Amino acid sequence: MKPKDKINLSKDHSIEWGESSWDNGSDFSIRNRFDNNSNGGFNIRGSSELPWHDFNTMILESIKRNHFTELDITNILIEIAKNRIK
């Protein structure tokens, strides 16, 4: 993956958005990155890279199936409202 945007959530945890590691980067993707400082690599269970379209589908289907709590949905709607106002 070639990250184009990144937010550090802690010393060894970040979320990255950018060009995918497949198809010569022609896809946009998102990665939940956990660095494994003991061996210099990623945590193989927590550093998945997903195509952006798949990520969106997962979110929408999770909402439809009530897998988010009411507080989760409230927080999502607040962030949507803040970003739409800009």
N, C-alpha and C positions, 0 to 999 in steps of 0.2 A: 504494500500500500504506500502511496505517496500522499501523506497528509497535507491538506490545504488549510485546515482549521483544527484547533485543539483547545480543550479545556482541561486543566489539571485539577482533579478532585482531591488528590492527596499526593504524598511524596512519590508513590509508585502506582497510582491509578489515574488514568485519563480517558477521555473520549476523543476520538479523532474522526474527522470527515475528510474525504479526499478521493483521489483516483484509485480505483480498485487494483488489486494485485493480479487480476486475471484479465484476459482480452486486451493486453497492452494498455490497461488503465482507461478503457473506453467507457466503463461504468463508474458511477458515483457510488461510494460505499461509506459505511460507518463502522467504527471499531471500538469496542470496549476493551481498553488496553490495561493490563496489569503487568508491570515489569517484575521479573524475577531476578532480584539483585544477586542471589547466590550463584547463578550460573550465567548471568547476562542475557538470558532469553525471556520469553513471555511465559506466563502461566498458561499452560495448554488448555485448561478448563475455563479460562476467563478472558481470553484475548481474541474473541471471535470477530471476524470481519464479515459484514453482511451487505449484500446489494441494497441500495437505498430503497428500491421498490419493495423488496421483501420485508425490510424493516417497517415501512409504512403499512403494508398488508398485515403484519403481525400486530401492530398497534391497533389498527381499525378492528380487526377480528377479536382482539382481546377486549376492546370496548363493547362490541356487540354481545359478547358472551359474559359480560359482567365480571371480568377478571381484575378490574381495577376497583379499589375501594372508593367510596364517596369522596374521601379526602384526596385521593389521587386525582380523580376527575376534576375536583374543585381547583387543585393546584395547576392542572393542565389548562383549564379554562382561564385562570388568572394570567398565566404566561401568554396564552393566545391573545387575550385582551391587551396586555401590555405591549406586545409586539405589533399589534394591528393599529395601535394609537400613534406610533412613531411616524 
